[in-house]
Amino acid sequence: MRAHFLGKDPNSQEGQSPTLFATDRTDRVTYIAQGWKVTDPQALADIGDVPDYETLIEIPEDVIKMYARRYLEQGEEF
């Protein structure tokens, strides 16, 4: 699987940016998000158990907008 850079949080410092990537999987459309690891005790309690093979990350809304722009550019409807 390859990862294609889509964009990063414009408000983050160099080298510490939440970032969004698209993959080239052929069996389904997937994305890889790089963000801040969620460690807040209240947020973790609200979310509940997370399997060992998964993790929680927090990413800014601007990064999500990058996904929306790509989705709309491809002519898809929500």
N, C-alpha and C positions, 0 to 999 in steps of 0.2 A: 504494500500500500504506500502510495506517495501522498505528501501533504503539500497543498498549494496555498501560499500566503494570500489572505484576503485583506487584512488590515489590522491595525493595532489602535489602542486607545490613544487619541491625540493628546490627552491631558496627562499622560504618564511620562515619567522620566525615562531617558534612554536606557535600554537593557532591562527595564522592569515593567514592561507594558503588557497588560492583558491583550491577547492576540487571538485572532480567529483564522483558522485554516480550513480549506475544503479538501476532502480526500478524493482519490480516483477509484474508489471501490466500484465494482461493476454490479454487485448484487443488491446494493441499496445506496442511497445518498446519505453521506455522513459528514460531520464536521468535527474538528478538534479545537477545543477552546483552551487557551492558556490563561489562567487567572490566579487570583489570590486564594489560597487554601482556606476553607472555612474552619475557623477554630473557636468562634464565639459560642460559649456554652449554651446560651439561650436558643440561638439558631439551631444548634445541633439537637437540642432537646425537642424543639418544634418539629424538626424533620424526622427524627426517629432513627432507627437502625439503618445502617448503610452496609451492604455486603463488603467483605474484605477486598474484593476485586474492583470496587468502585471507589470514587472519592467525590467530594463536593468542592466546587470552586465558585467563587464570586466574580462576576465580570460586569463592567459598566454597561449602561444602556447604549452608549455610543457603539460599542462592539456588536451588540445585537442588531443595531441599525445597519451595520455592514452586511449582515446576513440578509436582512430584508431587502436591501438594495440589490444584492446579487440575485435573490429570488425573483424580484420584479423585473430585472434585466433579462432574465431567461423567459419572460412572458408567462410565468405561472400566476395563478390566482390563489389567494388565501382561502 
